[in-house]
């Protein structure tokens, strides 16, 4: 997805209507509710069952990047504007789409509950609503995802795992849930795991020289780096090799982490010649001061579970990283 900064720019070039978040208020808000990546769609039934609903489903329920099976960006629930009252208004994320007297797209923070982010899309005609959603859905989605990252991190912060050795040996802090345990810990490679009912989520941290990843061949270099590290430092029973799945081309994005240029890679890992696979997300953070790429990766092994929210939790953890120079 596009960088959240670009999303904000996109929202400013349209007719933007938003609440003034800096305005002080004495209003007491209820606590918001909802699962991570749950989205309340507020729209009348006729619009929902027509072209407007189709474009909403196409954009907001699009497949999540980097998963082995299709899972939507958001788990959507639709209700009419008349039903959007009382407890229903405490949904943490909502998209309100309606016909009105003007063309309007806006983001509203904490109108009915806290934390909360709502997007309002209004147009004179159905065709106008479709156009507004086509032009602005990427920016809205990025804003929603950024809000959900913050919420996921807030939940993680309730009980953290202290990892002083990560700062001492790798020069990075990270907010890790207390459920994680070390699989391997040495001077140049950290591997932590959280056990699930069936499988696990994992985080690895290591570093490579700056010349390991070149701009003109970044995706190939990252795959080679992953496969080399997985084969040598992550042993698998019966001689299997932990590598990047060759049948699915990984997604590569340029972004920033802790203010530093970063490659974000999403794809599928596998254990060669064994029936083991799952999604991974890899952040290669350019740390020129220390002549290195700091590698932060999360991967999921959960053969009997949906993986979108497991991957999202890993992303929220990795994005909490801060380099200590």
C-alpha positions in Angstrom: 0.0 0.0 0.0 1.0 3.6 -0.5 2.8 5.4 2.3 0.4 7.0 4.8 2.0 10.4 4.0 0.8 10.1 0.4 -2.6 9.1 1.7 -2.9 12.3 3.7 -1.8 14.3 0.6 -4.5 12.6 -1.4 -7.2 13.5 1.1 -6.2 17.2 1.0 -6.5 17.5 -2.8 -10.1 16.5 -2.6 -12.9 18.5 -1.0 -12.0 17.6 2.6 -14.3 17.9 5.5 -12.9 16.7 8.8 -13.2 17.4 12.5 -10.6 19.7 14.1 -8.7 17.3 16.2 -6.9 20.1 18.0 -10.1 21.7 19.2 -10.5 21.1 22.9 -13.7 19.6 24.0 -15.2 18.5 27.3 -17.4 15.8 25.6 -16.9 12.4 27.2 -16.8 9.7 24.6 -17.6 6.0 25.0 -14.9 3.4 24.5 -15.0 2.1 20.9 -15.5 -1.6 20.1 -14.7 -4.0 17.3 -12.2 -6.6 16.3 -9.0 -5.5 14.5 -9.8 -4.8 10.8 -13.5 -4.8 11.3 -15.3 -2.1 9.3 -18.9 -0.8 9.8 -20.4 0.3 6.4 -23.3 2.8 6.9 -25.3 3.0 3.7 -28.9 2.4 2.7 -29.8 -0.9 1.3 -30.6 0.3 -2.2 -27.1 1.8 -2.6 -25.5 -1.2 -1.0 -27.1 -3.6 -3.5 -26.1 -1.5 -6.5 -22.9 -0.1 -8.2 -22.0 1.9 -5.0 -22.0 -1.2 -2.9 -20.0 -3.0 -5.6 -17.2 -0.5 -5.6 -17.1 -0.5 -1.8 -16.7 -4.3 -1.8 -14.2 -4.2 -4.6 -11.9 -1.7 -2.7 -12.5 -2.4 1.0 -12.8 -6.2 0.7 -9.9 -6.5 -1.8 -7.5 -9.4 -1.1 -4.8 -8.6 1.5 -1.3 -8.6 0.0 1.1 -11.5 0.8 -1.3 -14.2 2.1 -1.5 -17.7 0.7 -5.3 -17.6 0.5 -7.5 -14.6 -0.3 -8.6 -12.7 2.9 -10.3 -9.3 2.7 -8.6 -6.1 3.8 -11.5 -5.5 6.2 -14.3 -7.6 7.6 -17.3 -5.5 6.6 -20.7 -5.2 8.2 -23.4 -3.1 6.5 -26.2 -1.2 8.2 -28.6 1.5 7.2 -28.2 5.1 8.4 -31.3 4.7 10.5 -29.8 1.8 12.4 -26.5 3.7 13.0 -27.4 4.9 16.5 -26.6 4.2 20.1 -24.1 1.3 20.6 -23.7 0.9 16.8 -21.9 4.3 16.7 -19.1 3.0 19.0 -17.6 0.9 16.1 -13.9 1.9 15.9 -13.9 2.1 12.1 -16.9 3.2 10.0 -17.5 4.3 6.4 -20.6 6.4 6.0 -21.8 6.7 2.3 -24.9 8.7 1.3 -26.5 10.9 -1.3 -26.7 14.5 -0.3 -26.6 18.2 -1.4 -22.8 18.4 -2.0 -19.7 16.5 -3.0 -17.8 15.7 0.1 -15.1 13.3 1.4 -13.8 13.5 4.9 -12.1 11.8 7.8 -13.7 12.3 11.2 -11.8 11.2 14.3 -13.5 10.3 17.6 -17.0 11.7 16.8 -18.9 9.1 18.7 -16.3 7.0 20.6 -12.6 6.8 21.3 -10.4 5.7 19.6 -12.4 5.9 16.4 -11.9 6.9 12.8 -14.8 7.4 10.4 -14.9 8.3 6.7 -17.8 10.2 5.2 -18.5 10.1 1.5 -21.3 12.2 0.0 -22.3 13.0 -3.5 -25.3 14.3 -5.5 -25.8 11.1 -7.5 -24.9 7.4 -7.4 -22.4 8.0 -10.2 -20.8 10.7 -8.1 -20.5 8.3 -5.1 -18.8 5.7 -7.3 -16.4 8.3 -8.6 -15.6 9.6 -5.1 -14.9 6.1 -3.9 -12.8 5.2 -6.9 -10.6 8.3 -6.4 -10.3 8.3 -2.6 -10.6 4.7 -1.4 -6.8 4.2 -1.3 -6.3 7.2 0.9 -9.2 6.2 3.2 -7.9 2.6 3.4 -4.4 3.8 4.3 -5.8 6.0 7.1 -7.9 3.1 8.4 -5.0 0.8 8.4 -2.7 3.3 10.2 -5.4 3.7 12.8 -5.6 -0.1 13.3 -1.8 -0.3 13.6 -2.0 2.2 16.5 -4.9 0.2 18.1 -3.0 -3.1 17.7 0.1 -1.5 19.3 -2.1 -0.1 22.1 -3.3 -3.6 22.9 0.3 -4.9 22.8 1.5 -2.2 25.2 -0.7 -3.6 28.0 1.9 -6.3 28.7 5.4 -6.1 27.1 8.3 -8.5 27.0 11.6 -6.7 28.0 14.4 -7.5 25.5 17.4 -5.5 26.7 19.8 -7.7 24.6 18.1 -6.5 21.4 19.2 -3.0 22.2 22.7 -4.0 23.3 23.5 -6.3 20.4 21.4 -5.0 17.5 20.8 -1.3 18.5 17.0 -1.5 18.2 14.1 -1.4 20.5 10.8 -3.1 19.7 7.5 -3.4 21.6 7.0 -7.2 21.9 4.0 -8.8 23.6 4.9 -10.8 26.7 3.6 -14.1 25.0 6.8 -14.2 22.9 9.7 -16.4 23.9 13.3 -16.7 22.5 14.0 -19.6 20.1 17.5 -18.3 19.4 19.5 -15.4 20.7 23.1 -14.5 19.9 25.2 -11.5 18.8 23.9 -11.3 15.3 20.6 -13.2 15.1 17.4 -13.1 17.2 14.4 -15.4 16.8 11.3 -15.1 19.0 8.1 -17.1 18.8 4.6 -17.0 20.1 2.8 -20.3 20.2 -0.8 -20.6 18.9 -3.3 -23.3 19.3 -2.1 -24.7 15.9 1.2 -23.2 14.8 3.0 -20.0 15.8 3.9 -16.4 14.9 7.6 -15.6 14.7 9.9 -12.6 14.6 13.5 -12.6 13.5 16.0 -9.7 13.7 19.5 -9.6 12.0 21.7 -7.3 10.0 23.5 -7.5 6.7 26.1 -5.1 5.0 24.7 -2.2 2.9 25.9 -3.8 -0.3 23.7 -6.8 0.2 20.6 -5.1 -1.2 21.0 -2.9 -4.4 18.2 -0.6 -5.7 18.2 -2.1 -9.2 17.8 -5.6 -8.0 16.2 -5.2 -4.6 13.6 -7.9 -4.7 16.1 -10.5 -6.0 18.6 -9.5 -3.4 16.1 -9.7 -0.6 14.9 -13.2 -1.6 18.6 -14.3 -1.8 19.3 -12.8 1.6 16.2 -14.5 3.1 17.0 -17.9 1.7 20.6 -17.7 2.8 19.6 -16.7 6.3 16.8 -19.3 6.6 18.9 -22.1 5.3 21.8 -21.4 7.6 20.3 -20.1 10.8 16.8 -21.6 11.0 17.2 -25.4 11.1 14.2 -27.6 10.0 13.7 -31.2 10.8 14.4 -33.9 8.2 16.8 -31.6 6.3 14.2 -29.1 5.0 15.2 -25.6 4.0 13.3 -22.5 5.2 13.1 -20.4 1.9 11.0 -18.0 -0.1 8.2 -19.7 -2.0 9.2 -19.6 -5.7 5.7 -19.9 -7.2 4.5 -16.5 -5.8 6.3 -13.3 -6.6 6.6 -11.3 -3.4 5.2 -7.7 -3.1 7.9 -5.0 -2.7 7.1 -1.5 -1.4 9.3 1.5 -0.5 8.4 3.0 2.8 10.0 4.4 6.0 10.5 2.9 9.4 11.6 5.1 12.3 12.3 7.8 9.7 14.7 5.7 7.6 14.3 4.4 4.1 12.9 0.9 4.2 12.0 -1.9 1.8 8.8 -3.7 2.8 8.4 -7.2 1.3 5.4 -9.4 1.6 5.3 -12.9 0.4 5.1 -16.6 1.2 7.7 -18.7 2.9 8.0 -22.5 2.6 10.1 -25.4 3.9 11.4 -27.0 0.7 10.2 -30.6 0.1 7.8 -30.4 3.1 4.2 -29.3 3.5 5.0 -26.2 5.5 4.3 -22.6 4.4 2.8 -19.3 5.4 3.0 -15.5 4.9 5.9 -13.3 5.9 6.5 -9.6 6.0 10.1 -8.3 5.9 11.4 -4.8 6.6 14.9 -4.0 5.4 15.8 -0.7 7.1 18.7 1.3 5.7 21.0 2.2 8.6 23.7 4.2 6.8 25.3 5.4 10.1 26.2 1.8 10.9 26.8 0.7 7.3 24.1 -2.0 7.4 20.6 -3.0 6.6 18.7 -3.9 9.8 16.3 -6.8 8.9 13.1 -7.2 10.8 10.8 -10.0 9.7 7.7 -11.6 10.9 6.3 -14.9 9.7 3.2 -17.0 10.4 2.8 -20.8 10.6 -0.9 -21.5 11.2 -2.1 -24.1 8.8 -5.7 -24.3 10.2 -6.3 -20.5 10.9 -6.9 -17.4 8.9 -3.8 -15.4 8.7 -4.7 -11.8 8.0 -4.9 -10.6 11.6 -1.9 -12.7 12.6 0.2 -11.0 9.9 -1.3 -7.6 10.9 -0.2 -8.1 14.5 3.4 -8.9 13.3 3.4 -5.7 11.2 2.3 -3.6 14.2 5.1 -5.1 16.3 7.8 -4.5 13.6 6.6 -1.0 13.0 7.2 -0.2 16.7 10.9 -0.6 16.1 13.2 2.3 16.9 16.9 2.4 16.1 19.4 3.5 18.8 22.5 5.1 17.3 
